[in-house]
Amino acid sequence: MADIDVTTSAVKPAEPSSAPDTASTALIVNDSSGRKVVKKIVKRKRRPARPQVDPATFTSEPPPQTGTTFNIWYNKWSGGDREDKYLSQQAAKGRCNIARDSGYTRADKVPGSYFCLFFARGICPKGQDCEYLHRLPGIHDIFNPNVDCFGRDKFNDYRDDMGGVGSFMRQNRTLYCGRIHVTDDIEEIVARHFQEWGQIDRTRVLTNRGVAFITYTNEANSQFAKEAMAHQSLDNTEILNVRWATVDPNPAAQKREARQLEEQAAEAVRRALPEEFVAEIEGRDPEAKRRRKELDFGLEGYNAPDGVYYNQGKGLEAAQEKMLLEMERNEEREQDVEDGHEDGGIFTRSTIQALKGLNGHGIRMESKDAPAAASGPLVGYGSEDESD
């Protein structure tokens, strides 16, 4: 993929692009006044992802022991999910720099690819040969609710220390960040460091306790930020403790979260439906406004229910069908008048032609004579007596 910029200028010879990562194309067209102009299309090529560490020095170590017994069924340590307090205070080995490290990889050619966990932690040695994405998640990156943006399976419930991948029972976009060095500008420091990983919805900082709650607009960005800021430091030498936040007991926060979920669902439906249909539903279609205004019956502030629109549509269809039937009948009558007998008889010309055709096939049409009138003394005699 490439970013495209279009610029328009007067006619002049196209100059080759001097930047190695750009390619320009000159297109000569005529504007509305007939004057020739040159449209220069500049395509900025995406750069390949940069290896964050030297592959020769990169070593893969087994996960640290966080319990007393290793459970082979759940593939984790049991006897305590909480990490050792000394182990959690070790600084991270690297940190991701989005402006410098991001770029295209092999995963960009595969739809539905996941993001690189080692890239988020700043220790991916593969660069453009990586099978995962090396960039920030966006609003169009949608994954199965049972996995996170890195492709790891979620669980039914959170861990005791609210760490790990998380739960698929709740859409969590809020991170808990502890052990922050308390300064006068702590709020500005937290916002500056965490906004690097995506758009932030809101931030709440407990200044006296060195704790912050960061809520992202997109869930995938919160998952990426949790791994990117784990065991990192801000402007001082602290080692952050980043975990998933628990449910906020504040009723206003719960209503805000429910409203946010509804808006996200509405946005997903809006992207799935045709643009014309969405415009009519949201009242941005002028024709739909005119139709609704006609059904307001001249009452200000009155909006007719959907049943009125449905019934009106049915009435229009019935009226159109009736009009078509009337037009067909009128056409038939006009045709009959044109084909009518010249003497003004009751039979049309087509009927007479059909009868002549039958006579031509040897079929004789004879009229029966009327029976002779009865004569005698009992003419007109009638009786109701059964003996007669």
C-alpha positions in Angstrom: 0.0 0.0 0.0 1.1 3.6 -0.6 0.0 7.0 0.5 -1.0 9.2 -2.4 -0.9 13.0 -2.6 -2.4 14.9 -5.6 -1.2 18.4 -6.4 -2.3 20.6 -9.3 -0.2 23.3 -11.0 0.2 25.1 -14.3 1.8 23.3 -17.3 5.5 22.8 -16.8 7.8 19.9 -17.5 7.6 17.2 -14.9 10.7 17.0 -12.7 11.9 13.6 -11.4 11.5 13.0 -7.7 14.7 13.3 -5.7 13.5 11.4 -2.6 14.3 7.6 -2.7 11.1 6.6 -1.0 8.7 8.5 -3.3 7.6 8.1 -6.9 5.8 10.9 -8.8 3.6 10.8 -12.0 2.7 13.9 -14.1 -0.8 13.8 -15.6 -1.9 16.7 -18.0 -5.6 17.4 -18.0 -8.0 20.3 -19.0 -9.8 22.2 -16.3 -13.3 23.7 -16.5 -12.0 26.8 -18.4 -10.2 24.7 -21.0 -6.7 25.6 -19.7 -4.2 22.7 -19.4 -3.0 21.9 -16.0 -0.6 19.3 -14.6 -1.7 17.0 -11.8 1.3 15.6 -10.0 0.5 12.3 -8.2 3.1 11.6 -5.5 3.2 8.1 -4.1 5.1 7.7 -0.9 6.2 4.1 -0.6 5.9 2.4 2.7 9.3 1.5 4.2 10.1 -2.0 5.4 10.0 -2.8 9.1 13.3 -2.3 11.0 14.7 -5.1 13.2 14.6 -3.8 16.7 17.4 -5.9 18.0 20.4 -7.7 16.5 19.3 -11.3 15.5 22.7 -12.6 16.5 22.3 -11.4 20.1 18.7 -12.3 20.5 18.0 -15.3 22.8 14.7 -16.9 23.6 14.3 -17.6 27.3 11.7 -19.7 29.0 8.9 -17.9 30.9 9.8 -17.1 34.5 8.4 -19.3 37.2 5.4 -17.6 38.9 4.2 -20.5 41.0 5.2 -23.7 42.8 3.9 -26.4 40.4 3.7 -26.4 36.6 0.3 -27.4 35.3 0.7 -29.2 31.9 -3.0 -29.1 31.2 -3.2 -25.3 31.4 0.4 -24.7 30.4 1.2 -22.4 33.3 2.4 -22.4 36.8 -0.1 -23.1 39.6 0.1 -22.4 43.3 -0.2 -18.7 42.8 -0.8 -16.6 39.7 0.8 -13.5 41.2 4.2 -12.7 39.9 7.1 -12.5 42.2 7.6 -9.0 43.6 11.3 -8.9 42.7 10.7 -10.3 39.2 8.1 -7.7 38.4 10.6 -4.9 39.3 13.0 -5.9 36.6 13.1 -3.3 33.7 12.1 -4.4 30.2 14.8 -5.3 27.8 13.6 -3.0 25.0 11.0 -0.4 24.1 9.0 0.0 20.8 9.4 3.2 18.9 6.5 3.5 16.5 7.9 6.3 14.4 11.2 4.4 13.8 10.3 0.7 13.9 7.0 0.4 12.2 6.8 -0.7 8.5 5.5 -3.4 6.2 6.2 -7.1 6.8 5.0 -10.4 5.2 1.9 -10.2 7.3 0.6 -7.2 5.3 -0.1 -9.5 2.3 -2.2 -11.8 4.5 -5.7 -10.5 5.5 -6.5 -11.0 9.2 -2.9 -11.2 10.4 -2.2 -10.5 14.1 0.3 -8.1 15.5 3.8 -9.0 16.6 4.1 -9.4 20.4 7.8 -8.9 20.3 7.4 -5.8 18.2 5.2 -4.3 20.9 7.9 -5.1 23.5 10.6 -3.7 21.3 12.7 -6.8 20.8 11.6 -8.3 17.4 14.8 -9.3 15.4 13.0 -10.2 12.1 12.0 -6.8 10.8 10.3 -7.1 7.3 10.6 -10.9 7.4 8.3 -11.2 10.4 5.0 -13.1 9.9 3.1 -10.6 12.1 2.2 -6.9 11.7 4.6 -4.2 12.8 2.4 -1.2 13.2 -0.3 0.2 15.6 -3.8 -1.3 15.6 -6.5 0.8 13.9 -10.3 0.9 14.1 -10.6 -1.4 11.1 -8.5 -4.2 12.8 -11.2 -6.4 14.2 -10.5 -9.8 15.8 -12.4 -12.7 17.3 -13.5 -11.8 20.9 -11.8 -15.0 22.1 -8.3 -13.8 21.2 -6.4 -10.6 21.6 -4.7 -8.5 18.9 -1.6 -10.8 19.2 -3.6 -14.0 18.5 -3.4 -15.3 22.1 -6.4 -17.1 23.6 -8.3 -15.3 26.3 -9.7 -16.9 29.4 -13.1 -17.1 31.2 -11.9 -14.9 34.0 -9.0 -12.6 34.9 -6.0 -13.7 36.9 -5.7 -12.8 40.5 -3.3 -10.0 39.7 -5.4 -8.8 36.7 -2.4 -9.5 34.4 -2.1 -11.9 31.5 -4.1 -11.9 28.3 -7.5 -11.0 29.9 -11.0 -12.4 29.8 -13.4 -12.8 26.9 -16.4 -12.1 29.2 -15.9 -8.4 29.1 -14.5 -5.8 26.7 -11.9 -4.1 28.7 -10.3 -0.9 27.3 -8.9 0.5 30.6 -5.4 -0.1 31.9 -4.2 0.2 35.5 -0.7 1.7 35.8 1.0 1.7 39.2 4.4 2.7 40.7 4.5 6.0 38.8 7.0 8.5 40.2 5.0 11.4 41.7 5.8 14.8 40.2 3.9 18.1 39.7 3.3 17.3 36.0 2.4 13.6 36.4 -0.8 14.0 34.4 1.0 15.5 31.4 3.7 12.8 31.6 1.2 9.9 31.7 -0.8 11.3 28.8 2.3 11.9 26.7 3.7 8.4 27.1 0.4 6.5 26.7 -1.0 8.4 23.8 1.8 7.0 21.6 -0.1 3.7 21.4 -3.4 4.9 20.2 -6.3 7.4 20.7 -7.1 7.8 24.4 -10.7 8.2 25.5 -10.0 9.5 29.0 -7.2 9.5 31.7 -7.6 9.6 35.4 -4.5 10.1 37.6 -4.4 9.6 41.4 -1.6 12.0 42.1 -0.9 11.2 45.7 -0.7 7.4 45.1 1.2 7.4 41.8 -1.6 5.5 40.0 -3.3 6.2 36.7 -6.2 4.7 34.8 -6.0 5.0 31.0 -9.0 4.2 28.8 -8.4 3.8 25.0 -11.0 4.2 22.3 -10.2 0.9 20.7 -9.7 -2.4 22.7 -6.9 -3.5 20.4 -4.9 -0.4 21.3 -5.3 -1.1 25.0 -4.0 -4.6 24.5 -1.0 -3.3 22.5 -0.3 -0.6 25.1 -0.4 -3.1 28.0 2.5 -5.1 26.4 4.4 -2.0 25.2 4.4 -0.3 28.6 4.9 -3.3 30.8 8.0 -2.8 33.1 8.8 0.4 31.3 9.7 3.8 32.8 8.4 7.2 32.1 10.6 10.3 32.6 12.2 8.8 35.7 13.7 5.5 36.8 10.5 3.9 38.0 9.4 0.5 36.7 5.7 0.5 35.8 3.2 -2.1 36.9 0.6 -2.3 34.1 -2.4 -4.4 34.6 -6.0 -4.6 33.4 -8.4 -2.4 35.4 -11.3 -3.8 37.3 -14.9 -2.8 36.7 -15.5 0.8 37.7 -18.3 0.8 40.4 -19.3 4.4 39.5 -22.8 4.2 37.9 -21.9 7.1 35.6 -18.9 5.2 34.3 -21.0 2.1 33.7 -23.5 4.2 31.7 -20.7 5.8 29.7 -19.2 2.3 29.0 -22.6 1.0 27.8 -23.1 4.0 25.6 -19.6 3.6 24.1 -20.4 -0.1 23.3 -23.7 1.0 21.6 -21.8 3.6 19.5 -19.3 1.0 18.4 -22.1 -1.4 17.4 -23.9 1.3 15.5 -20.6 2.2 13.7 -20.2 -1.4 12.7 -23.8 -1.6 11.4 -23.3 1.7 9.6 -20.3 0.3 7.8 -22.1 -2.8 6.8 -25.3 -1.1 5.3 -25.5 0.8 2.0 -24.7 4.5 2.3 -28.1 5.6 0.9 -30.0 3.5 3.5 -27.9 4.9 6.3 -28.5 8.5 5.1 -32.3 7.9 5.1 -32.2 6.4 8.6 -30.1 9.3 10.0 -32.3 11.9 8.3 -29.6 13.1 5.9 -31.6 12.2 2.8 -33.5 15.3 1.4 -36.1 13.1 -0.3 -36.8 11.2 2.9 -37.2 14.5 4.7 -39.7 15.7 2.1 -41.7 12.5 2.4 -41.8 12.6 6.1 -42.8 16.3 6.0 -45.8 15.4 3.8 -47.0 12.8 6.4 -46.7 15.2 9.3 -50.3 16.5 8.5 -49.2 20.1 9.0 -48.6 19.5 12.8 -45.4 21.0 14.1 -43.3 18.6 16.0 -45.4 15.6 15.0 -43.6 12.6 13.5 -45.7 10.0 11.9 -44.9 6.4 13.1 -43.5 3.8 10.8 -46.9 2.2 10.3 -48.1 5.4 8.6 -45.2 5.2 6.1 -45.9 1.5 5.5 -49.6 2.0 5.0 -48.9 5.0 2.7 -46.6 2.8 0.6 -49.2 0.1 0.4 -51.8 2.7 -0.7 -49.5 4.1 -3.4 -48.9 0.6 -4.7 -52.7 -0.1 -4.8 -53.4 3.2 -6.5 -50.7 2.5 -9.1 -52.1 -0.9 -9.8 -55.7 0.5 -10.2 -54.4 3.2 -12.5 -52.7 0.6 -14.7 -55.8 -1.5 -14.9 -57.9 1.5 -15.9 -55.4 2.4 -18.6 -55.5 -1.1 -20.0 -59.3 -1.1 -20.1 -59.4 2.3 -21.8 -56.9 1.0 -24.4 -59.1 -2.1 -25.0 -62.2 0.1 -25.4 -60.4 2.4 -27.9 -59.3 -0.6 -29.9 -62.8 -2.0 -29.9 -64.2 1.4 -31.2 -61.6 1.4 -33.9 -62.4 -2.2 -34.9 -66.2 -1.7 -34.5 -68.7 -2.6 -37.4 -69.3 0.1 -39.9 -73.1 -0.3 -39.7 -73.1 0.3 -36.0 -74.0 -3.4 -35.2 -73.5 -5.0 -31.8 -70.7 -7.3 -33.1 -67.2 -5.9 -33.6 -65.3 -6.4 -36.8 -63.1 -9.1 -35.3 -66.1 -11.1 -34.2 -67.7 -10.9 -37.7 -64.4 -12.0 -39.3 -64.2 -15.0 -37.0 -67.8 -16.0 -37.9 -67.0 -15.7 -41.6 -64.0 -18.0 -41.1 -66.2 -20.6 -39.5 -68.7 -20.4 -42.5 -65.8 -20.9 -44.9 -64.9 -24.2 -43.3 -68.3 -25.7 -44.3 -70.2 -24.8 -41.2 -73.6 -23.6 -42.1 -75.4 -21.2 -39.8 -79.1 -21.5 -40.3 -81.8 -19.8 -38.2 -84.6 -22.0 -37.0 -88.1 -20.9 -38.1 -90.5 -19.9 -35.3 -93.1 -22.6 -34.5 -96.5 -22.2 -36.1 -99.2 -20.5 -34.0 -101.7 -22.9 -32.5 -105.3 -22.8 -33.8 -108.5 -24.3 -32.5 -111.0 -23.8 -29.8 -108.5 -24.4 -27.0 -106.2 -21.6 -28.0 -105.1 -19.8 -24.9 -106.7 -22.3 -22.5 -105.1 -22.8 -19.2 -106.1 -24.5 -16.0 -104.6 -25.1 -12.6 -106.6 -28.3 -12.0 -104.4 -31.4 -11.9 -107.1 -33.5 -13.6 -106.7 -31.5 -16.8 
